[in-house]
């Protein structure tokens, strides 16, 4: 699941041609929308994946800036 999420994140970054901003809220919004588009996950799973994804993205941001 994490690999799928990471792949999706890379695709989002690529589509927007690396236009993601510094704003963590923007990162969270993208992931929030992604998670909520997956209807088969229950609420708890979504929360766990959200936390993991947001951590991943923040690490990615710190490493590249």
N, CA, C and O atoms as a MOPAC input file, in Angstrom:
PM7 MOZYME 1SCF
protein

 N      0.84100 1    -1.20400 1     0.00000 1
 C      0.00000 1     0.00000 1     0.00000 1
 C      0.87500 1     1.25400 1     0.00000 1
 O      0.60100 1     2.21000 1    -0.72600 1
 N      1.91300 1     1.24400 1     0.80600 1
 C      2.78000 1     2.41500 1     0.89000 1
 C      3.46400 1     2.69200 1    -0.44200 1
 O      3.63800 1     3.84400 1    -0.83900 1
 N      3.84700 1     1.62000 1    -1.12400 1
 C      4.47300 1     1.78300 1    -2.43900 1
 C      3.51000 1     2.41600 1    -3.42500 1
 O      3.89500 1     3.27200 1    -4.22100 1
 N      2.25500 1     1.99100 1    -3.36800 1
 C      1.22700 1     2.55900 1    -4.24700 1
 C      1.07900 1     4.04700 1    -3.95200 1
 O      1.00700 1     4.87400 1    -4.86200 1
 N      1.03600 1     4.36900 1    -2.66600 1
 C      0.89700 1     5.76100 1    -2.25200 1
 C      2.09300 1     6.59500 1    -2.70000 1
 O      1.93600 1     7.70700 1    -3.20500 1
 N      3.27400 1     6.04800 1    -2.51100 1
 C      4.49100 1     6.74800 1    -2.90800 1
 C      4.51700 1     6.95900 1    -4.41500 1
 O      4.86600 1     8.04000 1    -4.89100 1
 N      4.14700 1     5.92100 1    -5.16300 1
 C      4.08200 1     6.01700 1    -6.62200 1
 C      3.10400 1     7.11100 1    -7.02900 1
 O      3.38500 1     7.91800 1    -7.91600 1
 N      1.94600 1     7.12300 1    -6.36300 1
 C      0.93200 1     8.12600 1    -6.67100 1
 C      1.45600 1     9.53300 1    -6.36600 1
 O      1.22100 1    10.46800 1    -7.13200 1
 N      2.16200 1     9.67300 1    -5.25200 1
 C      2.74300 1    10.96300 1    -4.88500 1
 C      3.73000 1    11.43900 1    -5.94100 1
 O      3.74000 1    12.61500 1    -6.30700 1
 N      4.56000 1    10.52000 1    -6.43000 1
 C      5.52800 1    10.86400 1    -7.47400 1
 C      4.79600 1    11.31400 1    -8.73800 1
 O      5.20600 1    12.27200 1    -9.39200 1
 N      3.70700 1    10.61400 1    -9.07600 1
 C      2.91500 1    10.98500 1   -10.25600 1
 C      2.31000 1    12.37300 1   -10.09300 1
 O      2.31400 1    13.17500 1   -11.02700 1
 N      1.79100 1    12.64900 1    -8.90400 1
 C      1.22000 1    13.97300 1    -8.64200 1
 C      2.30000 1    15.04400 1    -8.81500 1
 O      2.06700 1    16.06800 1    -9.45700 1
 N      3.47100 1    14.80400 1    -8.24500 1
 C      4.57000 1    15.77300 1    -8.35200 1
 C      4.94600 1    15.98400 1    -9.81500 1
 O      5.17300 1    17.11000 1   -10.25600 1
 N      5.00900 1    14.88200 1   -10.55600 1
 C      5.39400 1    14.93500 1   -11.95900 1
 C      4.35600 1    15.70500 1   -12.77300 1
 O      4.70700 1    16.55200 1   -13.59400 1
 N      3.08300 1    15.40600 1   -12.54200 1
 C      1.99700 1    16.07700 1   -13.26600 1
 C      2.05400 1    17.58600 1   -13.05400 1
 O      1.84200 1    18.36300 1   -13.98500 1
 N      2.33400 1    17.97900 1   -11.85400 1
 C      2.35000 1    19.40800 1   -11.54200 1
 C      3.71800 1    20.01800 1   -11.82300 1
 O      3.97900 1    21.17000 1   -11.47700 1
 N      4.57100 1    19.24600 1   -12.44400 1
 C      5.92100 1    19.67900 1   -12.80800 1
 C      6.64700 1    20.32300 1   -11.62400 1
 O      7.21300 1    21.41100 1   -11.72400 1
 N      6.60500 1    19.59800 1   -10.49700 1
 C      7.30900 1    20.01200 1    -9.28200 1
 C      6.83700 1    21.36600 1    -8.75100 1
 O      7.61900 1    22.10700 1    -8.15400 1
 N      5.57300 1    21.68500 1    -8.96600 1
 C      5.05300 1    22.97400 1    -8.49800 1
 C      4.47600 1    22.91600 1    -7.08300 1
 O      3.79200 1    23.84700 1    -6.65800 1
 N      4.74600 1    21.83100 1    -6.35000 1
 C      4.26100 1    21.75100 1    -4.97100 1
 C      4.92200 1    22.86300 1    -4.16200 1
 O      6.12100 1    23.10900 1    -4.28700 1
 N      4.14000 1    23.51400 1    -3.35000 1
 C      4.67000 1    24.63800 1    -2.58800 1
 C      5.18100 1    24.19100 1    -1.22200 1
 O      5.03700 1    23.03100 1    -0.83600 1
 N      5.77300 1    25.12200 1    -0.51200 1
 C      6.30600 1    24.89000 1     0.82700 1
 C      5.17900 1    24.54600 1     1.80200 1
 O      5.39400 1    23.86000 1     2.80100 1
 N      4.00100 1    25.02200 1     1.50000 1
 C      2.86000 1    24.90600 1     2.39700 1
 C      2.47400 1    23.45800 1     2.68200 1
 O      2.01500 1    22.74200 1     1.79200 1
 N      2.66200 1    23.03500 1     3.92800 1
 C      2.30100 1    21.66700 1     4.31700 1
 C      0.82000 1    21.38500 1     4.12700 1
 O      0.43000 1    20.24800 1     3.86100 1
 N      0.00000 1    22.40800 1     4.26100 1
 C     -1.43900 1    22.22100 1     4.07900 1
 C     -1.75600 1    21.76400 1     2.66100 1
 O     -2.67600 1    20.97900 1     2.43400 1
 N     -0.97700 1    22.27100 1     1.71700 1
 C     -1.18200 1    21.86200 1     0.32900 1
 C     -0.84600 1    20.37300 1     0.16300 1
 O     -1.57600 1    19.63400 1    -0.49700 1
 N      0.25600 1    19.95200 1     0.76200 1
 C      0.63800 1    18.53900 1     0.71300 1
 C     -0.47500 1    17.68900 1     1.31400 1
 O     -0.88600 1    16.67800 1     0.74300 1
 N     -0.95200 1    18.11800 1     2.47500 1
 C     -1.97400 1    17.36100 1     3.18700 1
 C     -3.26300 1    17.30300 1     2.38700 1
 O     -3.95400 1    16.28400 1     2.39000 1
 N     -3.58700 1    18.38200 1     1.70700 1
 C     -4.80200 1    18.43500 1     0.89200 1
 C     -4.74200 1    17.42100 1    -0.25000 1
 O     -5.72200 1    16.72900 1    -0.52600 1
 N     -3.59200 1    17.34100 1    -0.90700 1
 C     -3.41100 1    16.38600 1    -2.00500 1
 C     -3.57400 1    14.95800 1    -1.49800 1
 O     -4.28200 1    14.15600 1    -2.10700 1
 N     -2.92500 1    14.64500 1    -0.39100 1
 C     -3.00400 1    13.29300 1     0.16000 1
 C     -4.41200 1    12.99900 1     0.67400 1
 O     -4.93100 1    11.89700 1     0.49500 1
 N     -5.02000 1    13.99300 1     1.31200 1
 C     -6.38900 1    13.84400 1     1.81600 1
 C     -7.32600 1    13.46400 1     0.67000 1
 O     -8.12600 1    12.53700 1     0.79300 1
 N     -7.21900 1    14.17900 1    -0.42600 1
 C     -8.06400 1    13.88400 1    -1.58800 1
 C     -7.79000 1    12.50100 1    -2.15100 1
 O     -8.70900 1    11.78500 1    -2.54800 1
 N     -6.52200 1    12.13500 1    -2.18000 1
 C     -6.14600 1    10.81600 1    -2.69200 1
 C     -6.74900 1     9.71500 1    -1.82100 1
 O     -7.36100 1     8.77700 1    -2.33100 1
 N     -6.57400 1     9.83400 1    -0.52300 1
 C     -7.07700 1     8.81400 1     0.40000 1
 C     -8.59900 1     8.72500 1     0.32200 1
 O     -9.16100 1     7.63000 1     0.32000 1
 N     -9.25500 1     9.86400 1     0.25800 1
 C    -10.71400 1     9.86600 1     0.23900 1
 C    -11.29200 1     9.40800 1    -1.09700 1
 O    -12.49400 1     9.16900 1    -1.21100 1
 N    -10.44000 1     9.28900 1    -2.09600 1
 C    -10.91800 1     8.77000 1    -3.37300 1
 C    -10.90700 1     7.23700 1    -3.36100 1
 O    -11.44600 1     6.59800 1    -4.26400 1
 N    -10.29100 1     6.66200 1    -2.33500 1
 C    -10.24500 1     5.20400 1    -2.21600 1
 C    -11.34300 1     4.77900 1    -1.25000 1
 O    -11.16300 1     4.81900 1    -0.03200 1
 N    -12.46300 1     4.37600 1    -1.79600 1
 C    -13.64700 1     4.11400 1    -0.97500 1
 C    -13.57700 1     2.83500 1    -0.13600 1
 O    -14.25800 1     2.73100 1     0.88500 1
 N    -12.77000 1     1.87300 1    -0.55100 1
 C    -12.76800 1     0.60500 1     0.17800 1
 C    -12.02400 1     0.65200 1     1.51400 1
 O    -12.10300 1    -0.29500 1     2.29600 1
 N    -11.30800 1     1.73800 1     1.78300 1
 C    -10.60200 1     1.82900 1     3.06600 1
 C    -11.50900 1     2.36900 1     4.15600 1
 O    -12.30500 1     3.28000 1     3.92700 1
 N    -11.37900 1     1.80200 1     5.33400 1
 C    -12.15800 1     2.32600 1     6.45300 1
 C    -11.44800 1     3.54400 1     7.04600 1
 O    -10.31900 1     3.86200 1     6.67200 1
 N    -12.11200 1     4.20300 1     7.95400 1
 C    -11.60000 1     5.45100 1     8.52800 1
 C    -10.24300 1     5.31500 1     9.20800 1
 O     -9.35700 1     6.14600 1     9.01100 1
 N    -10.08600 1     4.27000 1    10.00600 1
 C     -8.82400 1     4.06700 1    10.72800 1
 C     -7.65500 1     3.87200 1     9.77000 1
 O     -6.57700 1     4.43400 1     9.96200 1
 N     -7.88400 1     3.07400 1     8.74300 1
 C     -6.82700 1     2.83000 1     7.75700 1
 C     -6.46000 1     4.13600 1     7.07200 1
 O     -5.28100 1     4.43000 1     6.87900 1
 N     -7.46400 1     4.91800 1     6.70400 1
 C     -7.21000 1     6.20300 1     6.04800 1
 C     -6.34800 1     7.10100 1     6.93600 1
 O     -5.40400 1     7.73100 1     6.46100 1
 N     -6.67700 1     7.15400 1     8.21600 1
 C     -5.91100 1     7.99200 1     9.15300 1
 C     -4.45100 1     7.55800 1     9.21100 1
 O     -3.54600 1     8.39100 1     9.17600 1
 N     -4.22900 1     6.23500 1     9.30100 1
 C     -2.86400 1     5.71500 1     9.37700 1
 C     -2.08700 1     6.04200 1     8.11200 1
 O     -0.93400 1     6.47000 1     8.17500 1
 N     -2.72000 1     5.83900 1     6.97000 1
 C     -2.04800 1     6.09500 1     5.69300 1
 C     -1.77400 1     7.58600 1     5.53700 1
 O     -0.71500 1     7.97600 1     5.04600 1
 N     -2.72600 1     8.41900 1     5.95200 1
 C     -2.53900 1     9.87200 1     5.90400 1
 C     -1.30000 1    10.28000 1     6.69300 1
 O     -0.44900 1    11.01000 1     6.18500 1
 N     -1.19900 1     9.81100 1     7.92800 1
 C     -0.06100 1    10.16100 1     8.79300 1
 C      1.25000 1     9.74500 1     8.14500 1
 O      2.21700 1    10.50600 1     8.12300 1
 N      1.26500 1     8.54400 1     7.62600 1
 C      2.45800 1     8.00000 1     6.99900 1
 C      2.82800 1     8.82100 1     5.76300 1
 O      3.99200 1     9.17000 1     5.56400 1
 N      1.83500 1     9.12000 1     4.94500 1
 C      2.06500 1     9.86900 1     3.71400 1
 C      2.56500 1    11.28000 1     4.00400 1
 O      3.48700 1    11.76500 1     3.34900 1
 N      1.96300 1    11.92400 1     4.97300 1
 C      2.36100 1    13.29200 1     5.31500 1
 C      3.79700 1    13.30600 1     5.82900 1
 O      4.56600 1    14.21000 1     5.50200 1
 N      4.16000 1    12.30900 1     6.62900 1
 C      5.54200 1    12.20000 1     7.11300 1
 C      6.50500 1    12.01600 1     5.95100 1
 O      7.56300 1    12.64400 1     5.89400 1
 N      6.12200 1    11.14400 1     5.02500 1
 C      6.94100 1    10.87500 1     3.84000 1
 C      7.18100 1    12.15100 1     3.04500 1
 O      8.30700 1    12.45500 1     2.65100 1
 N      6.10400 1    12.88800 1     2.81900 1
 C      6.19300 1    14.10300 1     2.00800 1
 C      7.02700 1    15.16400 1     2.71600 1
 O      7.82100 1    15.85500 1     2.07700 1
 N      6.85800 1    15.30100 1     4.01800 1
 C      7.65700 1    16.27900 1     4.76500 1
 C      9.13400 1    15.91900 1     4.71700 1
 O      9.98400 1    16.79800 1     4.57500 1
 N      9.44500 1    14.62500 1     4.83400 1
 C     10.84100 1    14.18000 1     4.73600 1
 C     11.38400 1    14.50800 1     3.35500 1
 O     12.50500 1    14.99800 1     3.21900 1
 N     10.58900 1    14.23800 1     2.34100 1
 C     10.97300 1    14.50300 1     0.95700 1
 C     11.25400 1    15.99500 1     0.76800 1
 O     12.22700 1    16.37700 1     0.11800 1
 N     10.39500 1    16.82400 1     1.33900 1
 C     10.56500 1    18.27400 1     1.21300 1
 C     11.86000 1    18.72800 1     1.88900 1
 O     12.63600 1    19.49100 1     1.31300 1
 N     12.08500 1    18.25300 1     3.11200 1
 C     13.28700 1    18.63300 1     3.86700 1
 C     14.54800 1    18.20400 1     3.12000 1
 O     15.52800 1    18.94700 1     3.07000 1
 N     14.52100 1    17.00600 1     2.54200 1
 C     15.68500 1    16.49500 1     1.82400 1
 C     15.99500 1    17.27800 1     0.55100 1
 O     17.15100 1    17.36200 1     0.13700 1
 N     14.97600 1    17.84400 1    -0.06000 1
 C     15.18600 1    18.52400 1    -1.34100 1
 C     15.25700 1    20.04500 1    -1.26100 1
 O     15.37300 1    20.72000 1    -2.28300 1
 N     15.18600 1    20.58300 1    -0.03800 1
 C     15.25400 1    22.05000 1     0.07700 1
 C     16.27700 1    22.46100 1     1.11200 1
 O     16.47300 1    23.65300 1     1.34700 1

